[in-house]
Amino acid sequence: MILSVSMTRKYELMVIMIPTYDASKESDVKKMLETLVGDTLRVKDVTVHGKKELAYEINKHKEGIYIFCTLEGMAKIADIENRVKLGTDVIRYLLTVTE
């Protein structure tokens, strides 16, 4: 018996961007996320939650723009995190694998 194994995983990524980031156009945000996560993942859905006050100051920022997206593909978590950390406009991020 041969089992069919899907090689794609689903990820959820929450990113907090600097408050001066222009998130008015969802297509621009999606392009930014695509360059941020690389070629091995596909950005499925993007939701911009807008500018919100942070619970505590991070890198002298009191506000941030919250962006939530779902990703699909096959990549190592460490590779994704390294690419997101290089984003100069990213204050914080949270990456989870959904099954």
Stockholm file with secondary structure:
# STOCKHOLM 1.0

chainA/1-99         MILSVSMTRKYELMVIMIPTYDASKESDVKKMLETLVGDTLRVKDVTVHGKKELAYEINKHKEGIYIFCTLEGMAKIADIENRVKLGTDVIRYLLTVTE
#=GR chainA/1-99 SS CCCCCCCCEEEEEEEEECTTCCCSCHHHHHHHHHHHHCSSEEEEEEEEEEEEEEEEEETTEEEEEEEEEEEEECCCHHHHHHHHHTCTTEEEEEEEEEC
#=GC SS_cons        CCCCCCCCEEEEEEEEECTTCCCSCHHHHHHHHHHHHCSSEEEEEEEEEEEEEEEEEETTEEEEEEEEEEEEECCCHHHHHHHHHTCTTEEEEEEEEEC
//
